[in-house]
Amino acid sequence: MAWEEAKQIARTVLDGFELHYWLFREISAGARERFERADWNAVQKASRERIDFYDHRVKDTTKKLHEIFGLPELDELLWQRVKVEYVRLLHQHRQPELAETFYNSVFCRLFHRRYYNNRNIFVWPAVSTEHIQSEAPIYNWYYPAREGFYKVIGHILDRFDLPFEDRRGDIRNLLKAIQESFPSLANRSENFQLAVLSVPFYRNKAAYLIGKVVNGMDETPFVIPVLHNERGGLYVDTLLTGERSLANVFSFTRAYFMVDVEVPSAVVDFLRHLMPRKSKAELYTALGLQKHGKTDFYRDFLKHLRYSSDELVVAPGIKGMVMCVFTLPSYPYVFKVIKDRFAPSKELTRETVKEKYLLVKHHDRLGRMADSLEYSEAAFPLARFSVALVEELQQEAPSSIELEGDRIIIKHLYIERRMMPLNLYLQSANPEQLRHAIREYGDAIKQLASANIFPGDMLFKNFGVTRQDRVVFYDYDEISYMTECNFRRIPEAPYPELEMSGEPWYSVGPNDVFPEEFGVFLLGDPRVRKLFMEMHADLLDPAYWKAKQARIRAGYLEDVFPYPESKRFRRESLRALRRGPRADATVAAVARAPV
């Protein structure tokens, strides 16, 4: 009888997962239609909605289990049988790793954390994903030596129903870029091949065709971004090559992709060969499977703890007024715990802080806001915490921690990729680095504003510098929507003495923002001030912010690309090329391959 009940419970949990993944694939598959209609509002809406799908299905499944089976207290023997039956159901399943994570989520919602071990849940995976095959191949091979580059690129672009505005021009532009990126083509290598993922990756206003060039023993990743001209046609924006370019497209500071995949493990495996420094957790998360990304991250962290010996310590830099932040020096992440009490200047509650982080999770991060992994009831070995860190947590966030034997339980925390705080970076930057950092800092603020995000506290300590030398915002407790702000110019003082007063001579509403004051807090360093005024003086002008607000309210969604403007093809030259008798000799030579 117990085994029969175990089978029924296992089947109920798997049914919940399969409904979730069916809905996940359905909304992801709809990305193509939304892209081809240029329905950017629907794109953003679908992206926000999909993030919540998982939690809804877990909640529904646990409710169903309660209704059918009761489950008042944990019967460990029964649930160990349930796990065995669940593994049996995953034989030849095409998403077993995701199904295991879903099982964990259901179990952890039902029972106390003391039962979170590998006997009851999948702390470690039980089913291998190494050789799972999908119905259709996840990628296609192309052989320019057989058909010529012109035809091969045409085949690669044949993934959309909407026509290209200037298909021949786009192909010629790609041919020229290929010749520049792979000069060995001049040797007519017979081993030059292309492997391209079968489905485009959609995000915001772009579709990305992702693949690799195999040239003899060398493999080089590439990305072809395709954009919509909003007049009814498509165009190729550029060709990106190399691991660094692809890593930028898959950055943790960008929104999740919409991509319809039957076997996600196979796609992740393909991508890991292109970006070996990206973890599986990061790649699953980039595909919108962030819950399994959390599972993989936790497994990786457990392994790292086992094979390392350094202590978790208070993170360097200026201490935050809302979060306790700590890190493990040998691991490239920071851990953030909400304090019990905030500084008097912070008119916030714990729930408000959580809402801000959830806002960022749902919003388009534009490459300028760090994604975070949110955990509850996370257990750490107490021996790995420095004495100073334990003391700080006990003093600043006692309600968020619990000592349990040789473990410390953190009831709620956020984990983010570790970055160099911008204020520390500026202190040691040489002139070239300083110029780049200030340009990036201002661009980050402007791009966030375009996406309807006002950072609130724009001090340098709230921004970080990534491995790719991008400046990213990571302190969210004061962010708000641009449309909620009232940007004002400071009124002239009725008499000069008032300007010397410590108090304002004008009324200040709760949503009022005075951009002219930004410089007082940000530009004390003469070097920084000179560069900021050269490149971003408009940020001190209320008119700039009001103009941004007007565009947002008019429904305009600005383009923000995960590559430099300089990389984009010049479409005017394409039209000239099309009007000319033929492509130049270099392009023509490549197009006429066989290689």
PAZA-240465 format. One record per residue (C-alpha): x, y, z. Coordinates in Angstrom, 3 decimals, padded with zeros to 6 digits, always signed. Each point is the difference from the previous one (the first is absolute). Layout:
N
X_Y_Z;
...
//
This chain:
595
+000.000_+000.000_+000.000;
+002.814_+002.380_+000.911;
+001.717_-000.615_-003.342;
-003.242_+000.700_-001.857;
-000.452_+003.270_+001.865;
+003.625_+000.876_-000.727;
-000.627_-000.563_-003.728;
-003.068_+002.227_+000.083;
+001.812_+002.800_+001.806;
+002.943_-000.229_-002.426;
-002.369_+000.125_-002.975;
-001.826_+003.025_+001.446;
+003.273_+001.898_+000.441;
+001.179_-000.848_-003.511;
-003.378_+001.019_-001.442;
+000.484_+003.378_+001.681;
+003.438_+000.366_-001.555;
-001.148_-001.044_-003.464;
-002.837_+002.519_+000.063;
+002.526_+002.646_+001.019;
+002.426_-000.851_-002.785;
-002.775_-000.186_-002.593;
-001.081_+003.535_+000.946;
+003.647_+001.108_+000.076;
+000.590_-001.272_-003.525;
-003.261_+001.435_-001.285;
+000.793_+003.557_+001.112;
+003.630_-000.359_-001.145;
-001.074_-001.230_-003.440;
-002.246_+003.065_-000.301;
+003.103_+002.222_+000.028;
+000.380_-000.430_-003.747;
-003.461_+001.377_-000.765;
+000.405_+002.871_+002.455;
+003.363_+000.868_-001.585;
-001.322_-000.110_-003.554;
-002.975_+002.181_+000.991;
+002.411_+002.413_+001.745;
-002.344_-000.141_+002.992;
+002.541_+001.137_+002.564;
-002.552_+000.562_+002.754;
-001.089_-003.628_-000.374;
+003.662_-001.051_+000.078;
+000.518_+001.678_+003.365;
-003.297_-001.274_+001.382;
+000.783_-003.611_-000.987;
+003.466_+000.259_+001.516;
-001.415_+001.175_+003.337;
-002.766_-002.596_+000.048;
+002.273_-002.938_-000.787;
+002.189_+000.689_+003.034;
-002.970_-000.724_+002.277;
-001.136_-003.196_-001.748;
+002.151_-002.300_+002.100;
-001.169_+001.204_+003.407;
-003.632_-000.184_-001.090;
+000.344_-003.653_-001.061;
+001.882_-000.955_+003.182;
-002.736_+001.603_+002.073;
-002.726_-001.768_-002.001;
+001.766_-003.365_+000.309;
+000.475_+000.224_+003.760;
-003.652_+000.978_+000.391;
-001.041_-003.028_-002.068;
+002.192_-002.316_+002.086;
-001.609_+001.305_+003.181;
-003.490_-000.470_-001.428;
+000.587_-003.556_-001.242;
+002.444_-001.461_+002.514;
-000.326_+002.170_+003.103;
+003.734_-000.103_+000.865;
-000.244_+001.418_+003.529;
+003.545_-000.984_+001.063;
+002.965_-001.377_-001.873;
+000.131_-003.767_-000.271;
+003.640_-000.356_-000.984;
-000.307_-003.606_-001.142;
-002.951_+000.904_-002.213;
+001.812_+002.965_-001.583;
+003.158_-001.966_-000.598;
-002.212_-002.420_-001.934;
-001.559_+002.976_-001.810;
+003.472_+001.127_-001.070;
+000.806_-003.502_-001.327;
-003.263_-000.064_-001.974;
+000.640_+003.493_-001.301;
+003.413_-001.028_-001.324;
-001.632_-002.920_-001.802;
-002.416_+002.402_-001.699;
+002.949_+002.040_-001.267;
+001.367_-002.864_-002.076;
+000.305_+001.430_-003.534;
-001.525_+003.301_+001.153;
+001.346_+002.938_-002.002;
+000.233_+002.465_+002.890;
+000.925_-002.208_+002.980;
+002.250_+002.592_+001.633;
-002.821_+002.581_-000.012;
-002.461_-002.583_+001.304;
+002.358_-000.787_+002.905;
+000.186_+003.684_+000.896;
-003.797_+000.242_-000.105;
-000.228_-002.998_+002.349;
+002.395_+001.747_+002.398;
-002.127_+003.148_-000.042;
-003.188_-001.915_+000.774;
+001.607_-001.973_+002.820;
+001.598_+003.082_+001.542;
-003.324_+001.826_-000.065;
-001.633_-002.928_+001.815;
+002.552_-000.859_+002.699;
+002.513_+001.455_+002.457;
+003.606_+000.671_-000.989;
+001.355_-002.701_+002.326;
-001.139_-002.510_-002.642;
+001.900_+001.677_-002.846;
+002.511_-002.752_-000.734;
+000.758_-002.277_-002.929;
-002.162_-002.802_+001.419;
-003.097_+002.133_-000.440;
+000.831_+002.474_-002.768;
+002.421_+000.300_-002.898;
+002.885_+001.798_+001.655;
+002.007_-001.789_-002.688;
-001.482_-001.044_-003.375;
-001.223_-003.566_-000.423;
-000.495_-000.020_-003.783;
+002.727_+000.754_-002.530;
-000.751_+002.498_-002.764;
+003.121_-000.739_-002.019;
-001.506_-001.875_-002.942;
-003.625_+001.193_-000.134;
-001.161_+000.534_-003.566;
-002.830_+002.242_-001.208;
-002.435_-000.865_-002.777;
+001.608_+002.549_-002.305;
+003.739_+000.801_+000.018;
+000.837_+002.929_+002.252;
+002.512_+001.315_-002.542;
+000.735_-000.300_-003.702;
+003.289_-000.404_-001.847;
+000.795_+002.035_-003.107;
+002.804_-000.639_-002.469;
+000.990_+003.044_-002.074;
+002.414_-002.185_-002.009;
-003.010_-001.738_-001.514;
-002.475_+002.821_-000.586;
+001.961_+003.215_+000.300;
-000.260_+002.566_+002.761;
-002.754_+002.012_-001.625;
-002.467_-002.908_+000.035;
+001.082_-001.199_+003.447;
-000.614_+003.403_+001.594;
-003.346_+000.140_-001.758;
-000.938_-003.344_+001.601;
+001.073_+001.257_+003.441;
-002.225_+003.060_-000.338;
-003.008_-002.132_-001.022;
-001.450_-000.181_+003.497;
-002.634_+002.698_-000.227;
-003.303_+000.440_-001.826;
+000.511_+003.742_-000.354;
+002.170_+000.980_-003.000;
+003.301_+001.819_+000.294;
-000.064_+003.602_-001.172;
+003.180_-000.471_-002.023;
+000.856_-003.688_+000.106;
+002.728_+000.164_-002.640;
+001.583_+002.985_+001.702;
-000.078_-001.752_+003.363;
+001.639_-003.106_-001.437;
+002.705_+002.036_-001.698;
+000.640_+001.909_+003.196;
+000.394_-003.266_+001.910;
+002.317_-001.354_-002.683;
+002.242_+003.018_+000.361;
+000.012_-000.337_+003.800;
+000.822_-003.716_-000.265;
+002.935_+000.764_-002.265;
+001.305_+002.573_+002.486;
-000.487_-002.296_+003.005;
+001.395_-003.133_-001.662;
+002.803_+000.981_-002.383;
+000.977_-003.676_-000.301;
-002.859_-000.307_-002.459;
+002.425_+001.275_-002.562;
+001.717_-003.392_+000.263;
-003.207_-001.716_-001.145;
-000.060_-002.324_+003.021;
-002.163_-003.063_-000.619;
-000.589_-000.292_+003.749;
-001.909_+003.273_+000.360;
-003.462_-000.902_+001.375;
-002.806_+001.686_+001.913;
-002.170_-001.461_+002.779;
-003.031_+002.151_+000.856;
-002.650_-000.558_+002.671;
-003.311_-000.821_-001.665;
-002.124_+002.631_+001.747;
+000.692_+003.701_+000.505;
+000.399_+001.449_+003.484;
-002.405_+002.891_+000.554;
+000.461_+002.850_+002.455;
-001.406_+003.513_+000.044;
-000.026_+001.303_-003.594;
+002.442_-002.508_-001.518;
+000.368_-003.580_-001.144;
+003.423_-001.648_+000.252;
+001.286_-002.790_-002.231;
+002.729_-001.806_+001.912;
+002.586_-002.418_-001.284;
+003.643_-000.792_-000.460;
+002.519_-000.015_-002.824;
+002.100_-003.151_-000.249;
+003.130_+000.667_-002.002;
+002.231_-003.053_+000.175;
+000.883_-000.406_+003.685;
-001.234_+003.486_+000.943;
-003.491_+000.794_+001.254;
-001.309_+003.572_+000.287;
-003.447_+000.957_+001.315;
-002.069_+002.544_-001.885;
-003.291_+001.864_+000.380;
-002.147_+001.591_-002.699;
-002.424_+002.542_+001.528;
-003.113_+000.522_-002.114;
-002.126_+003.109_+000.570;
-003.419_+001.188_-001.127;
-000.188_+003.250_-001.939;
-003.597_+000.489_+001.252;
-001.064_+000.613_-003.605;
-000.682_-003.665_-000.652;
+003.479_-001.352_-000.698;
+003.057_-001.449_+001.729;
+003.681_+000.795_-000.287;
+003.312_-001.401_+001.238;
+001.607_+002.465_+002.397;
+003.500_-001.438_+000.308;
+002.171_-003.098_+000.306;
+001.547_-000.631_+003.413;
+002.822_-002.515_+000.335;
+001.971_-001.406_+002.903;
-000.744_-001.171_+003.523;
+000.093_+003.497_+001.497;
-002.663_+001.320_-002.380;
-002.266_-002.960_+000.659;
+000.525_+000.313_+003.758;
-001.149_+003.629_-000.210;
-003.208_-001.113_-001.704;
-000.545_-002.583_+002.784;
+000.970_+002.352_+002.841;
-001.553_-000.375_+003.467;
-000.970_+003.674_-000.312;
-002.510_-000.638_-002.786;
-003.554_-001.318_-000.181;
-000.637_-003.685_-000.615;
-000.349_-001.309_-003.543;
-003.185_-001.373_-001.477;
+000.941_-003.205_-001.801;
-002.125_-003.085_-000.591;
+002.131_-003.024_+000.916;
-001.107_-003.583_+000.457;
+003.295_-001.175_+001.516;
+001.535_+002.932_+001.896;
+002.991_-002.049_+001.169;
+001.078_-000.499_-003.619;
-000.190_+003.736_-000.722;
+001.940_+000.791_+003.185;
+002.640_-002.552_-000.991;
+000.350_+001.640_-003.440;
+000.317_+003.451_+001.580;
+002.548_-001.130_+002.591;
+002.338_-001.080_-002.767;
-000.244_+003.546_-001.352;
+000.328_+001.688_+003.417;
+001.991_-002.360_+002.250;
+000.321_+002.636_+002.725;
-003.779_+000.181_+000.381;
-001.430_-002.452_+002.514;
-002.984_-002.216_-000.729;
-001.903_+002.012_+002.603;
+000.574_+003.220_-001.944;
-001.063_-001.547_-003.295;
-003.155_-001.633_+001.339;
-000.875_+003.345_+001.571;
+000.587_+001.843_-003.280;
-002.521_-002.357_-001.651;
-002.620_+001.089_+002.529;
+000.416_-003.167_+002.075;
+001.231_+001.964_+002.990;
-001.425_-002.394_+002.581;
+002.181_-002.817_-001.294;
+002.818_+002.520_-000.292;
-000.324_+000.452_+003.773;
+000.212_-003.774_+000.490;
+003.153_-000.281_-002.081;
+001.528_+002.999_+001.716;
-000.597_-001.520_+003.428;
+001.562_-003.302_-001.072;
+003.034_+001.816_-001.348;
+000.283_+001.999_+003.221;
-000.153_-003.172_+002.140;
+002.824_-001.510_-002.072;
+002.049_+003.152_+000.347;
-000.443_+000.018_+003.780;
+001.167_-003.602_+000.151;
+003.208_+000.660_-001.929;
+000.905_+003.411_+001.453;
+000.867_+001.221_+003.480;
-000.232_+003.806_+000.025;
-002.508_+001.806_+002.207;
-003.147_+001.896_-000.916;
+000.752_+003.605_+000.945;
-001.623_+003.412_+000.000;
+000.246_+001.391_-003.543;
+002.553_+002.800_-000.456;
-001.140_+003.541_-000.718;
-002.429_+002.414_+001.618;
-002.596_-001.838_+002.058;
-003.560_+000.258_-001.242;
-002.796_+001.521_+002.043;
-002.532_-002.685_-000.991;
+001.970_-003.195_-000.622;
+002.679_-002.027_+001.743;
+002.275_-001.146_-002.804;
+002.534_-002.806_+000.273;
+002.083_-002.042_-002.393;
+002.286_-003.005_-000.320;
+003.269_+001.342_-001.473;
+000.552_-003.138_-002.116;
-003.541_+000.121_-001.463;
-001.131_+002.795_-002.357;
-003.309_+000.863_+001.697;
-001.324_+002.138_+002.835;
-002.742_-000.911_+002.485;
-002.434_+002.685_+001.179;
-002.246_-000.150_+003.087;
-002.582_+002.679_+000.813;
+000.767_+001.759_+003.268;
-002.555_+000.126_+002.800;
+000.424_+003.747_+000.419;
+000.822_+002.584_-002.645;
+001.718_+003.341_+000.286;
-002.456_+002.846_+000.843;
+000.401_+001.420_-003.510;
-001.406_-003.219_-001.485;
-003.787_+000.102_+000.172;
-000.386_-003.661_-000.887;
-001.319_-003.266_+001.360;
+001.231_-003.535_-000.576;
-002.974_-000.629_-002.305;
+000.769_+003.141_-002.006;
+003.562_-001.214_-000.592;
-001.294_-003.382_-001.189;
-002.414_+001.760_-002.355;
+002.872_+002.018_-001.501;
+002.010_-003.148_-000.712;
-003.061_-001.658_-001.506;
-000.518_+003.065_-002.189;
+003.531_-000.412_-001.359;
-000.585_-003.725_-000.597;
-003.059_+000.776_-002.122;
+001.453_+003.027_-001.761;
+002.176_+000.293_-003.069;
+003.479_+000.363_+001.544;
+001.600_+001.291_-003.228;
+003.428_-001.251_+000.985;
+000.101_+002.575_+002.806;
-001.573_-001.787_+003.000;
+001.351_-003.189_+001.539;
-002.312_-002.979_+000.212;
-000.266_-001.586_+003.439;
-000.720_-003.498_+001.267;
-002.467_+000.022_+002.886;
+000.148_-002.758_+002.619;
-001.958_-000.862_+003.126;
+001.145_-002.192_+002.893;
+003.530_-000.301_-001.386;
+002.378_-002.045_+002.167;
+003.717_+000.828_+000.262;
+002.731_-001.709_+002.071;
+000.560_+002.267_+002.997;
+003.715_-000.859_+000.045;
+000.444_+001.817_-003.328;
-001.280_+003.334_+001.383;
+002.542_+002.439_+001.388;
-000.602_+001.160_+003.563;
-000.480_+003.593_-001.215;
-002.653_-001.099_-002.511;
-001.983_-001.979_+002.575;
+000.119_+002.964_+002.366;
-001.215_+002.380_-002.706;
-002.895_-002.274_-000.982;
-001.014_-000.461_+003.649;
+000.098_+003.736_+000.549;
-001.512_+001.264_-003.272;
-002.312_-002.814_-001.155;
-000.810_-002.281_+002.952;
-003.504_-000.835_-001.256;
+001.448_-001.328_-003.270;
+002.402_-002.548_+001.495;
-000.228_-003.024_+002.241;
+002.819_-002.065_+001.468;
-000.769_-003.703_-000.252;
+002.794_-002.237_+001.272;
+002.969_+000.361_-002.333;
-002.051_+001.916_-002.580;
-001.229_+003.535_-000.406;
-003.381_+000.315_-001.691;
-000.655_+003.182_-001.952;
-003.730_+000.336_-000.375;
+000.094_+002.310_-002.999;
+002.876_+001.198_-002.159;
+000.967_+001.197_-003.465;
+003.075_-001.162_-001.895;
+001.576_+002.079_-002.764;
+003.096_-000.127_-002.163;
+002.845_+001.790_+001.777;
+001.241_+003.211_-001.620;
+002.549_+002.658_+000.842;
-001.896_+002.877_+001.674;
+000.271_+003.014_-002.276;
+001.188_+002.306_+002.789;
+002.966_-002.328_+000.666;
+000.683_-000.392_-003.723;
+000.177_+003.780_-000.490;
+002.539_+000.396_+002.819;
+002.610_-002.086_-001.817;
-000.986_+000.631_-003.632;
+002.512_+001.411_-002.466;
-001.188_+002.862_-002.284;
-001.203_-002.335_-002.745;
-001.872_-002.242_+002.456;
-001.496_+003.030_+001.710;
-001.366_+001.395_-003.260;
-001.464_-003.375_-000.953;
-001.579_-000.483_+003.437;
-001.644_+003.441_+000.072;
-001.341_-000.491_-003.519;
-001.384_-003.393_+001.036;
-001.455_+001.412_+003.220;
-001.947_+002.713_-001.811;
-001.076_-002.368_-002.765;
-001.285_-002.447_+002.626;
-002.182_+002.683_+001.593;
-001.288_+001.151_-003.386;
-000.835_-003.502_-001.164;
-001.817_-000.775_+003.250;
-001.972_+003.214_-000.424;
-000.966_-001.078_-003.515;
-001.386_-003.208_+001.502;
-002.113_+001.970_+002.506;
+002.372_-000.594_+002.938;
+001.254_+002.823_+002.212;
+002.854_-001.333_+002.180;
-000.734_+002.346_+002.890;
+003.329_-000.171_+001.823;
+002.593_+000.574_-002.719;
+003.094_+000.010_+002.201;
+002.944_-001.831_-001.539;
-000.039_-002.622_+002.765;
-003.317_-001.289_-001.344;
+001.514_-000.867_-003.385;
+002.480_-002.723_-000.878;
+002.480_-000.725_-002.793;
-000.323_-003.419_-001.659;
+002.703_-002.217_-001.515;
-000.971_+001.503_-003.367;
+000.664_+003.526_+001.377;
-003.680_+000.913_-000.059;
-001.499_+002.127_+002.752;
-003.052_-001.631_+001.583;
-002.465_+001.155_+002.648;
-000.554_-002.403_+002.901;
-001.613_+001.826_+002.935;
-003.755_-000.059_-000.495;
-001.538_+001.247_+003.239;
-000.717_+003.489_-001.384;
-000.863_-000.727_-003.616;
-003.318_+001.151_-001.395;
-001.686_+000.359_-003.350;
+000.948_+003.139_-001.910;
-003.671_+000.738_-000.477;
-000.468_+000.210_+003.794;
+002.590_+002.777_+000.384;
-000.594_+003.731_-000.111;
+003.168_+001.527_-001.436;
+000.304_+003.630_+001.034;
+002.360_+002.902_-000.443;
+001.159_+001.634_+003.230;
-001.852_+003.329_+000.250;
+002.033_+003.153_+000.390;
+000.466_+001.081_+003.605;
-001.977_+003.140_+000.909;
+003.204_+001.489_+001.472;
+003.650_-001.244_-000.189;
+000.400_-000.832_+003.697;
-002.473_-002.861_-000.311;
+002.353_-001.818_-002.370;
+002.479_-000.312_+002.871;
-002.620_-001.524_+002.289;
+000.073_-003.691_+000.826;
-003.735_-000.230_-000.634;
-001.776_+000.304_-003.378;
-001.974_+003.186_-000.610;
-002.510_-001.891_-002.143;
-002.521_-002.744_+000.623;
+001.038_-003.602_-000.731;
-002.562_-002.676_-000.756;
+000.563_-003.747_+000.601;
+000.641_-000.701_-003.711;
+001.889_+003.193_-000.822;
+003.439_-000.390_-001.550;
+002.419_+002.893_-000.609;
+002.622_-001.069_-002.579;
+002.024_+003.169_+000.606;
+000.900_-001.429_+003.420;
+001.591_-003.157_-001.421;
+003.318_+001.728_-000.553;
+000.290_+000.990_+003.667;
+000.063_-003.667_+001.061;
+001.787_-001.523_-002.976;
+002.592_+002.431_-001.337;
+002.287_+000.858_+002.904;
+003.062_-001.398_-001.803;
+001.159_+002.608_-002.578;
+001.113_-002.762_-002.417;
-003.412_-001.644_+000.136;
-001.822_+003.321_-000.267;
+001.888_+001.029_-003.137;
-000.756_-003.282_-001.795;
-003.609_-000.144_+001.179;
-000.738_+003.539_-001.176;
+001.633_-000.767_-003.327;
-002.062_-003.127_-000.665;
-003.114_+000.070_+002.183;
-000.783_+003.573_+001.037;
-003.553_-000.524_-001.281;
-000.685_-002.256_+003.015;
+000.087_+003.129_+002.189;
-002.767_+001.644_-002.036;
-003.659_-000.703_+000.919;
-000.929_+000.491_-003.671;
+001.923_-003.168_-000.897;
-001.985_-002.085_+002.475;
-003.318_+001.524_-000.997;
+000.708_-000.802_-003.644;
+000.691_-003.623_+000.963;
-003.269_-000.130_+001.891;
-001.896_+001.335_-003.012;
+001.435_-002.704_-002.260;
-000.879_-002.733_+002.506;
-003.552_+001.267_+000.404;
-000.345_+000.121_-003.770;
+000.771_-003.739_-000.061;
+003.392_+000.299_-001.679;
+002.386_-002.879_+000.771;
+003.583_+000.981_-000.717;
+002.580_-002.323_-001.509;
+002.773_-001.163_+002.325;
+002.360_-002.498_-001.585;
+002.268_-002.564_+001.718;
+002.856_+001.137_-002.242;
+001.642_+003.339_-000.808;
-001.608_+002.369_-002.476;
+003.214_-000.201_-002.013;
-000.658_-003.694_-000.718;
-003.279_+000.677_-001.801;
-000.146_-000.237_-003.777;
-000.468_+003.281_-001.831;
-003.235_-000.581_-001.836;
+000.415_+003.087_-002.197;
+003.063_-001.610_-001.556;
-002.025_-003.134_-000.607;
-002.504_+001.921_-002.083;
+002.849_+001.513_-001.973;
+001.487_-003.458_-000.441;
-003.339_-001.300_-001.233;
-000.209_+002.816_-002.562;
+003.514_-000.706_-001.229;
+000.709_-002.536_-002.773;
+001.487_-002.604_+002.357;
+001.456_-000.515_+003.445;
+003.659_+000.837_+000.308;
+002.565_-002.603_-000.944;
+000.502_-001.308_+003.532;
-003.687_-000.630_+000.597;
-000.454_-001.485_-003.430;
+002.892_-002.388_+000.532;
-001.480_-001.322_+003.224;
-003.493_-000.215_-001.437;
+001.219_-002.107_-002.919;
+001.484_-002.684_+002.232;
+000.153_-003.171_+000.204;
+002.685_+000.811_+002.439;
//
